[in-house]
Amino acid sequence: TSAKRALIPLGIFLALAALLFYGLQLDPRKIPSPLVDKPAPEFSLPDLKDPNQTLTRDILIGQVSLVNVWASWCPSCRQEHAELMRIAREHGVRVIGFNWKDTRPEALAMLQRYGDPYTVSLYDPDNQAGIDWGVYGAPETFIVDAEGIIRHKRVGPIDAQVWAEEIQPIVARYQGGKP
């Protein structure tokens, strides 16, 4: 009996090791968003550059948008920044910033230093709207169609390959073009 009891911790360890091994095989970017194919959540947030201007969900209506969750403290956000600049410049896609859990001075300094690909940037320092959008990290990017419906969510930075293979075909589909 004491030998069987001695095997219990080993059994627990092996079960936990198996779960850990399984978890390491999962891609965190593949987590499906329950918001895909649903209207973008309502929000009322100040503009990053003009705190006196309030931005609402209405800014998402009328054309396809990339809503990019970013922060100055986020290394991956700086990594993808040049690609967002290129997308906005070369592809005419409206990129809306969603500055998340950041300070206004640091966020503005980043845009000053690296350029500003955003038509506007929502400012959400306290995660007021981020919770409703299901944001749990930065960068994250949502493709929102002209009717304000979320069509795709990307977790992680966008580079040229991600743009060409994942994002651009979806943008083209909802713009009425071909990838």
Secondary structure, 3 states (H helix, E strand, C coil): CHHHHHHHHHHHHHHHHHHHHHHHHCCHHHCCCCCCCCECCCCEEEECCCCCCEEEHHHHCCCCEEEEEECCCCHHHHHHHHHHHHHHHHHCCEEEEEEECCCHHHHHHHHHHHCCCCCCEEEECCCCCHHHHCCCCCCEEEEECCCCEEEEEEECCCCHHHHHHHHHHHHHHHHCCCC
